[in-house]
């Protein structure tokens, strides 16, 4: 390219300097990658990260991973992929309203759940109990982008995206405001779309939702998300942190507590025994027969040990692939799958 003409990336970086908040993370100020790379003329470093995540195999598999309801019969229940897209959209809206870096927020949001297990949080709890080193999906998401993707080469993402993925849980402390925005967006997204799913499944009725929380946030998903984003804007604009007001956070937490009491516990009880049985038996099988793992996982065996590598394989499974592998190992083809697993 003619060096007398600014590249697209240079123009975007110039625009970031002129438009974004003084608290935003500028693409040109990234702390970089573990392996240095030549910059792209058309994308910022955070834009490249976003694209790498979208094309990653682990991202594609999210469409067949449980959010709350395992193998729902309806077409409109949330999956781990649609949850991720919800988080991305909300995070971008927050970032735009606060003049933060949308590319960075989007990349973090798209990558935040790449390490999630099959069968939702039930699967995460099971692997945490089975593994001697523990298991947390945010840590696994970083491991996915660092060492599992691209046949062990990883995606070589920037420090800021990796930090945002690792720190996205409510207990985390993101190094950037964009990471803080994603953490709040995650909570806003899962509470509201899980309410929609629970209503659709007939587990709860709208009139059962906490009255004070609904009055403060709104009586529809759209209204509640709008209220949350507007409150974050009012509480955080031109400030060195991204936060909700105490009032809106309190109402949000009230909805979350209601969902844990009425929905998450119920759905876990329905699938917990089956998921725990399948994952436990497969974990024990592959620990005893580690050579049966796919080759792309075996390359990490010497450095990371059997337990970690087996968790890598199991956590990367989709729900239905986990069932398929379980059947292939433990269930003779002449047996009835319904009779064995029910």
C-alpha positions as CSV (number, residue, x, y, z in Angstrom):
1,X,0.0,0.0,0.0
2,X,1.2,3.5,-0.8
3,X,2.7,4.8,2.5
4,X,1.7,8.4,1.7
5,X,-1.9,7.3,2.1
6,X,-3.3,6.4,5.6
7,X,-4.4,2.8,6.0
8,X,-7.9,2.1,7.2
9,X,-6.4,1.0,10.5
10,X,-4.6,4.3,10.9
11,X,-7.8,6.3,10.2
12,X,-9.7,4.2,12.7
13,X,-7.0,4.8,15.3
14,X,-7.0,8.5,14.6
15,X,-10.8,8.6,15.0
16,X,-10.5,6.7,18.3
17,X,-8.1,9.4,19.6
18,X,-10.5,12.2,18.6
19,X,-13.8,10.6,19.6
20,X,-13.4,8.1,22.4
21,X,-13.5,8.9,26.1
22,X,-10.3,9.6,27.9
23,X,-11.0,6.4,29.9
24,X,-11.5,4.3,26.8
25,X,-8.8,1.8,25.6
26,X,-7.3,2.9,22.4
27,X,-6.4,0.2,19.9
28,X,-3.0,1.7,19.3
29,X,-2.2,1.5,23.0
30,X,-2.8,-2.3,23.3
31,X,-0.3,-4.1,25.5
32,X,0.1,-6.5,22.6
33,X,0.1,-10.2,22.0
34,X,2.2,-13.1,23.4
35,X,3.6,-13.5,19.9
36,X,4.3,-10.3,18.0
37,X,2.5,-10.0,14.6
38,X,2.6,-7.6,11.7
39,X,-0.3,-5.1,12.0
40,X,-3.2,-5.3,9.5
41,X,-3.9,-2.3,7.2
42,X,-7.7,-2.7,7.5
43,X,-8.4,-3.7,11.1
44,X,-7.3,-2.6,14.5
45,X,-5.8,-5.2,16.8
46,X,-9.1,-5.5,18.7
47,X,-11.0,-5.8,15.4
48,X,-8.7,-8.7,14.4
49,X,-9.4,-10.4,17.7
50,X,-13.1,-10.1,17.2
51,X,-12.8,-11.8,13.7
52,X,-10.5,-14.5,15.0
53,X,-13.0,-15.5,17.7
54,X,-16.0,-15.5,15.2
55,X,-14.1,-17.9,13.0
56,X,-12.9,-20.2,15.8
57,X,-14.3,-23.7,16.1
58,X,-15.1,-23.2,19.8
59,X,-17.3,-20.2,18.8
60,X,-19.2,-22.3,16.2
61,X,-19.9,-25.0,18.8
62,X,-21.7,-22.6,21.1
63,X,-24.9,-23.0,19.1
64,X,-25.3,-26.5,20.4
65,X,-24.4,-25.8,24.1
66,X,-27.1,-25.4,26.8
67,X,-27.7,-22.1,28.4
68,X,-30.4,-23.2,30.9
69,X,-32.8,-25.6,29.2
70,X,-31.2,-28.8,27.9
71,X,-32.4,-29.9,24.4
72,X,-35.6,-27.8,24.4
73,X,-38.3,-28.7,21.9
74,X,-39.0,-25.1,20.9
75,X,-37.0,-23.1,18.4
76,X,-36.7,-19.9,20.4
77,X,-34.9,-21.0,23.5
78,X,-31.6,-19.4,24.3
79,X,-28.4,-21.4,23.6
80,X,-24.9,-20.4,24.6
81,X,-24.4,-18.8,21.2
82,X,-27.6,-16.7,21.3
83,X,-26.6,-15.7,24.9
84,X,-23.2,-14.6,23.6
85,X,-24.7,-12.5,20.8
86,X,-27.0,-10.9,23.4
87,X,-24.1,-10.0,25.5
88,X,-22.2,-8.6,22.5
89,X,-25.1,-6.4,21.5
90,X,-25.6,-5.0,25.1
91,X,-21.9,-4.5,25.6
92,X,-21.6,-2.6,22.3
93,X,-24.6,-0.4,23.3
94,X,-23.0,0.4,26.7
95,X,-19.6,1.0,25.0
96,X,-21.1,3.3,22.4
97,X,-23.1,5.3,25.0
98,X,-19.9,5.8,27.1
99,X,-17.6,6.5,24.1
100,X,-15.6,3.4,24.9
101,X,-13.9,1.1,22.3
102,X,-16.7,-1.0,20.7
103,X,-14.3,-3.4,19.0
104,X,-12.7,-4.3,22.3
105,X,-16.0,-4.7,24.1
106,X,-17.4,-6.9,21.3
107,X,-14.3,-9.1,21.1
108,X,-14.4,-9.7,24.9
109,X,-18.2,-10.5,24.7
110,X,-17.8,-12.9,21.8
111,X,-15.1,-14.8,23.6
112,X,-16.3,-14.8,27.2
113,X,-18.0,-18.2,27.2
114,X,-15.8,-20.2,24.7
115,X,-14.7,-22.5,27.5
116,X,-18.2,-23.3,28.8
117,X,-19.1,-27.0,29.2
118,X,-21.9,-28.9,27.7
119,X,-25.1,-29.0,29.9
120,X,-24.6,-25.4,31.1
121,X,-23.5,-24.7,34.6
122,X,-24.3,-28.2,35.7
123,X,-21.4,-29.4,33.5
124,X,-19.1,-26.8,34.9
125,X,-19.9,-28.0,38.5
126,X,-19.3,-31.6,37.6
127,X,-15.9,-30.9,36.0
128,X,-14.9,-28.7,38.9
129,X,-15.6,-31.6,41.2
130,X,-13.8,-34.2,39.1
131,X,-10.7,-32.3,38.3
132,X,-7.9,-32.1,40.9
133,X,-7.1,-28.6,39.7
134,X,-10.7,-27.4,39.6
135,X,-12.6,-26.0,36.6
136,X,-14.0,-22.5,36.0
137,X,-15.4,-21.6,32.6
138,X,-13.8,-18.2,32.4
139,X,-10.3,-19.7,33.0
140,X,-11.1,-22.4,30.4
141,X,-12.2,-19.7,27.9
142,X,-8.7,-18.2,28.1
143,X,-7.1,-21.6,27.8
144,X,-9.2,-22.2,24.7
145,X,-8.0,-19.0,23.0
146,X,-4.4,-19.5,24.2
147,X,-3.6,-23.1,23.7
148,X,-6.5,-25.2,22.3
149,X,-7.7,-23.4,19.2
150,X,-5.8,-23.7,15.9
151,X,-4.4,-27.2,16.8
152,X,-2.5,-25.9,19.8
153,X,-1.3,-22.6,18.3
154,X,-4.1,-20.6,19.9
155,X,-5.6,-17.4,18.6
156,X,-2.8,-15.2,20.0
157,X,-5.3,-12.5,21.2
158,X,-4.3,-9.2,22.7
159,X,-3.8,-8.8,26.5
160,X,-6.9,-6.6,26.8
161,X,-9.3,-9.2,25.2
162,X,-7.8,-12.1,27.2
163,X,-8.1,-10.1,30.4
164,X,-11.7,-9.2,29.7
165,X,-12.6,-12.8,29.1
166,X,-10.9,-14.0,32.3
167,X,-12.4,-11.3,34.4
168,X,-16.0,-11.2,33.1
169,X,-17.6,-12.9,36.1
170,X,-19.2,-10.5,38.6
171,X,-16.3,-11.3,41.0
172,X,-13.7,-10.3,38.5
173,X,-11.7,-7.1,38.2
174,X,-11.3,-6.2,34.5
175,X,-8.3,-4.1,33.5
176,X,-10.4,-2.0,31.1
177,X,-13.7,-0.2,31.2
178,X,-14.7,-2.3,28.1
179,X,-14.2,-5.4,30.2
180,X,-16.4,-3.9,33.0
181,X,-19.1,-3.2,30.4
182,X,-19.0,-6.8,29.2
183,X,-19.3,-8.1,32.8
184,X,-22.5,-6.0,33.4
185,X,-23.8,-6.9,29.9
186,X,-23.4,-10.6,30.7
187,X,-25.6,-10.3,33.8
188,X,-28.2,-8.1,32.1
189,X,-28.4,-10.6,29.2
190,X,-28.7,-13.9,31.1
191,X,-31.2,-12.7,33.7
192,X,-33.6,-11.3,31.1
193,X,-33.4,-14.0,28.4
194,X,-33.6,-16.7,31.1
195,X,-36.8,-15.1,32.3
196,X,-38.2,-15.2,28.8
197,X,-37.3,-18.9,28.5
198,X,-38.8,-19.7,31.9
199,X,-42.0,-18.0,30.9
200,X,-42.1,-19.8,27.6
201,X,-41.5,-23.1,29.4
202,X,-44.3,-22.4,31.9
203,X,-42.1,-22.6,34.9
204,X,-43.1,-19.1,36.1
205,X,-45.8,-16.5,35.4
206,X,-45.1,-12.9,34.8
207,X,-47.1,-11.9,37.9
208,X,-44.8,-14.0,40.0
209,X,-41.7,-11.8,39.2
210,X,-40.6,-9.6,42.2
211,X,-43.0,-6.7,42.0
212,X,-40.6,-3.9,43.1
213,X,-37.9,-5.1,40.7
214,X,-40.3,-5.1,37.8
215,X,-41.7,-1.7,38.7
216,X,-38.2,-0.3,38.7
217,X,-36.8,-2.1,35.7
218,X,-39.8,-2.7,33.4
219,X,-42.3,-5.4,32.7
220,X,-40.7,-6.6,29.4
221,X,-37.2,-7.8,28.4
222,X,-36.9,-4.8,26.1
223,X,-37.8,-2.3,28.8
224,X,-35.5,-3.9,31.4
225,X,-32.5,-3.9,29.1
226,X,-33.2,-0.3,28.2
227,X,-33.5,0.7,31.8
228,X,-30.2,-1.0,32.6
229,X,-28.2,0.6,29.8
230,X,-29.7,4.0,30.5
231,X,-28.8,3.7,34.2
232,X,-25.2,2.6,33.4
233,X,-24.9,5.6,31.1
234,X,-26.2,8.0,33.7
235,X,-24.0,6.4,36.4
236,X,-20.8,6.0,34.4
237,X,-20.5,8.7,31.6
238,X,-17.1,10.4,31.8
239,X,-16.3,8.3,34.9
240,X,-13.3,6.0,35.4
241,X,-15.6,2.9,36.0
242,X,-18.6,1.3,34.5
243,X,-21.4,0.7,37.0
244,X,-25.1,0.6,37.7
245,X,-26.7,2.7,40.4
246,X,-27.4,1.0,43.7
247,X,-31.1,1.1,43.0
248,X,-31.0,-0.6,39.6
249,X,-28.4,-3.1,40.7
250,X,-30.5,-4.0,43.7
251,X,-33.5,-4.6,41.4
252,X,-31.4,-6.6,39.0
253,X,-30.1,-8.8,41.9
254,X,-33.7,-9.3,43.1
255,X,-34.6,-10.8,39.7
256,X,-31.4,-12.9,39.7
257,X,-32.2,-14.3,43.2
258,X,-35.8,-15.1,42.1
259,X,-34.4,-17.0,39.1
260,X,-32.0,-19.0,41.2
261,X,-34.8,-19.9,43.5
262,X,-37.5,-20.7,41.0
263,X,-35.8,-21.7,37.7
264,X,-32.1,-22.5,37.9
265,X,-32.6,-25.0,40.7
266,X,-35.5,-26.7,38.9
267,X,-33.7,-27.0,35.6
268,X,-30.6,-28.3,37.2
269,X,-32.5,-31.0,39.0
270,X,-34.0,-32.2,35.8
271,X,-30.7,-32.7,34.0
272,X,-28.2,-32.9,36.8
273,X,-28.2,-36.7,37.3
274,X,-28.0,-37.5,33.6
275,X,-25.3,-34.9,32.9
276,X,-23.3,-35.8,36.0
277,X,-23.5,-39.5,35.1
278,X,-22.3,-39.0,31.5
279,X,-19.6,-36.6,32.3
280,X,-18.3,-38.5,35.3
281,X,-18.2,-41.8,33.5
282,X,-16.5,-40.2,30.4
283,X,-14.0,-38.5,32.6
284,X,-13.1,-41.7,34.3
285,X,-13.0,-43.6,31.0
286,X,-10.6,-41.1,29.4
287,X,-8.4,-40.8,32.5
288,X,-7.9,-44.6,32.2
289,X,-7.7,-44.6,28.4
290,X,-6.1,-41.3,27.6
291,X,-4.8,-42.5,24.3
292,X,-8.4,-42.5,23.1
293,X,-8.5,-38.7,23.1
294,X,-8.3,-36.9,19.8
295,X,-4.7,-36.1,18.7
296,X,-5.2,-32.3,19.0
297,X,-5.6,-32.8,22.8
298,X,-2.9,-35.3,23.3
299,X,-0.2,-32.8,22.3
300,X,-0.9,-31.0,25.6
301,X,-0.6,-34.2,27.7
302,X,3.1,-34.0,28.7
303,X,2.9,-30.3,29.8
304,X,-0.5,-30.1,31.4
305,X,-1.3,-33.6,32.6
306,X,-4.2,-36.1,32.0
307,X,-6.8,-34.3,34.2
308,X,-6.5,-31.0,32.5
309,X,-6.4,-32.5,29.0
310,X,-9.5,-34.7,29.6
311,X,-11.3,-31.6,30.9
312,X,-10.3,-29.8,27.7
313,X,-11.9,-32.5,25.6
314,X,-15.1,-32.8,27.7
315,X,-15.7,-29.1,28.2
316,X,-15.3,-28.5,24.4
317,X,-18.2,-30.9,23.6
318,X,-21.6,-29.8,22.6
319,X,-24.5,-31.3,24.4
320,X,-25.4,-33.7,21.7
321,X,-21.8,-34.7,20.9
322,X,-21.4,-35.5,24.6
323,X,-24.4,-37.8,24.4
324,X,-23.0,-39.4,21.2
325,X,-19.6,-40.1,22.7
326,X,-21.2,-41.5,25.8
327,X,-23.4,-43.8,23.8
328,X,-20.4,-45.0,21.7
329,X,-18.4,-45.9,24.8
330,X,-21.0,-47.3,27.2
331,X,-24.2,-48.3,25.4
332,X,-24.4,-51.3,23.2
333,X,-26.3,-50.5,20.0
334,X,-29.0,-53.1,20.8
335,X,-29.9,-51.3,24.0
336,X,-32.6,-48.6,24.2
337,X,-31.0,-45.2,24.9
338,X,-34.2,-44.1,26.6
339,X,-34.3,-47.0,29.0
340,X,-30.6,-46.6,30.0
341,X,-30.5,-42.9,30.5
342,X,-33.9,-42.2,31.9
